Amino acid sequence: MTPLTFTCTGVRADPYAAGPTLVFRLRITAGDQARVHALALRCQLRLEPARRGYGTQEGERLTDLFGERSRWGSTLNPVQFAQVSLTVPGFTGETEADLVVPCTYDMDIAASRYLGALTDGEAPLLLLFSGTAFTGAGGFQVEPVPWDREARCAMPVAVWHQMIEQHFPGCGWIRLPHETMDALLGYRSRHALPSWEATVAALLAAASAGSGPSAPRPARLLGVAAAPAHLSTEGTVR
């Protein structure tokens, strides 16, 4: 089999994408200057929370994901970030390619909550590769990409925040079920509130004062998702 190695040389936010998108730059090396006609790759990306430290503010934001800090020795498990495919054109010896990863700002997704909680430093990622290699110097043969091929990436947290700010400047999103949206809409209409921001602010003020109608029951957190969320048919508050 042709020995293949993968290295992540950088990551950036795509400023021209229709939605939040990260672009990972990969260097792919085929041992002994082997000829590769094409690569059909599958890449699974995982966050590895245990590979970095956290400040006090970050720790408070991560409590809902990992529990109290005293339990982090057993709860800082890898978090699924994305799974994407990539076709790499033919090369000899070494080449570079962009791995395009669509992202989500849905805060019900564990990866989004984790990255949104970080304030600085780097987010440790592990890229796991598999797929098929089409090789051969004087002919054509098909080989599997070994399942143990991987690459590590220390993504600057600033890149994530830059990407989110490009598409949701100064805003956040909350996904709610239809019945909760109906209750919020009714509250907004009854009180002639001009925006969703004013509606939520009024509910928070009423809750803090301990008077007035109770806020609608929040949507249940969905926990870890296997991949970035698809568009939901449920209502969304911006």
N, C-alpha and C positions, 0 to 999 in steps of 0.2 A: 504493500500500500504506500501511496505517496504521503510522506510525513508533512502535515500541515500545522502551522502555528498561527495564532491570532493575537494581535495586540491592539488595544484601544489607545489611540494617540491623542484623542481630544473629544470634546462634546460642545455643541453650540445650539442655541435656539434658532429655528428657521424663521426669519422675519417676514417671509413672503407666504407662509402656509396659511390656509383658510382657518385652521384651528391650532391649538397648542401643539407644537411639534419639536422634538429634539432630534438632532442629527449627530450620530456617533461616527467618528472617523476611525476606520479599521485598517490595520496593516496586516495583510495575509501573506505568509511565506510558505513556499513549497520547497522542501529540502532538496539538496543536490541540483538546484536550478532546474527542477522538473517542469515539464510542459503541462499546463492545465488549460483545457479547452473551455471549461465553464464550471462554475460552482452554483449549485442550488442549495442555499443554506436556510436553516431554521435557527432562530436565535431566541432564547429565553433570557429575560433580564430580571434579576432579583436584587432587591435592596438588602444589605447586610448591616442592620442596626448595631450589632455587637462590635463592629469594627471602628467605632468612633466614640468620643465622649460627648457629654451634653451639659449645657449650663443649666442654671436654676429655672429660668424661664422656659427653656426647651423641655426640661423634665416635666414641668407642670402641664404643658400642652400635650405631652405624650402619655399622660396618665391613663386616658381612656383607651389607648392602644395596648400598652404594656403593663398597666397596673402601677402600684407604688414602686418607687425606686428600689426599695429593699428586695423586691421580687425580680428585678431585671436580670439577675444571674440565670434565671430559667425562662424568662418571657421574651427576651430580645431575640426572637427567631427571625429567619429571613422572611421578607415580604415580597410577594409576587408583584412585579412592576409592569411587564409587558411581554408579549410573544409576537414576533414579526418574522417575515420571510425576506430573503434577499437573493437576487441572482447576480453573480459576479461574472463579467466577461472574461474571455481567455487571457492568460498571462504566462510568462515564463519566469520562474524564480520568486518574484515578489510583486505585489500590487497593493493599491489602496482603494478603498470603496467607502461610500457613505451608507450607514445603516439608519434609515429614517424611522422614527418611532413616534406615532401619534399618541398624545397624552390627554388626560382629562383633568378638570378642576372639580369634579364631583367629590365632595368631601365625605360621602359615604364610602368611598374607595380608600382602603387602608394606605396605599402608596401615596395618594394625594394628601391625606391627613398627615402622614409622616413627613413628607417633604415640606408641606406648608408650615409645620411646627418648627423647622430648623431656621435659625437666624443667620448663621455664617458658617464658615468652614467648608467641608466637602461631604457629599453623600456617597458612601461606599456602595458600588454596584458590582455584581458579578454577571458576566455575559457567558451563557452556555450555548455551545454550537453543536449542531448535528446537520445531516443532509446528505447530499450526493455530489461527488466530484467526478468530472469527465476528464480523463487524463490520457497520456500516451504521447511519446515523442514521434514515433513513426506510424502510429495507428490510433485506435480509439478504444478505451476501456472505461468501465464504470466502477467506481469504488465508493463505499460509504465514508462519510466524514465521521471519525470516531466520536463516541459520546463523551469522551473525557476532554475534548477540546474546549478551552475556556479562556477568558481574559478578564482582568479586573479593571475597573474604571473608578477614579475618584472624581465625581462630578461636582464642580463648584456649586454650592447652594445658590449663589448669585445667578447662575444660569437659569435655574428653575424659576426663581422669582422674576427674572427678566422676561422669560417666556410667558408667564401668567400675566404679567403687567401689560404685555403687548396686546393681549386679547381681552383681558378683563381689567382695564385700568381702574384702580381704586375700588373694585367691587369684589363681592363673593357670591357664591351660588348655594342655595339650599334646595334639595329635591324633596318635595312633599307629596303625599297621596292626595287624591281628589277630594276626599271628605275634609281634610285639613285645609286645603285651598279654599273650599266652599265656605268653611267657617271663618277663615281670614277675610275673604271677600265680603261676607256678611257683616263682620265687625267693621271693616273699612267703610262700607256703604252707610251703616247706621250712624257712624260718627263723622261722616263727610271728610274723611282723611284724604289728603291729596296724592299720596304715594304709598308704595309698600314700605319704604323706609319709615315714613311717619306712622304707619300702622304698627310695625314691629316696635318702634320706639314707644308708642302709647301703651302697648301691652307690657313692655318691660317696666315702664313707669308705674303702671297699675300693680304689677306683681311686686315691685319694690315697696310700694306704699301699703301693700296688703289689703287693697280694696279693689272694687270693680270686678268685672267678669274675669274668670280664669282664662289663661291662654289656651288655645287649642292644643290637644295632645300632640307632642312632637312625633315625627316619623321615626320608626325604629332604625337604628344604625344597622347597616347590612354587613359590616365586618370586612374580611379580606376578600377581594375579588380576584378571579384568575387572570383577568386582563382588563385594560381600560374599558369603562362602562360604555354601552351603546346608548343611543338616544332613548330617553324614557318617555312613555306616554303620560307619565304623571306630571302634575303641575310643577312649575319652577318659580321661585321667588328670587328676584335679583335686587 
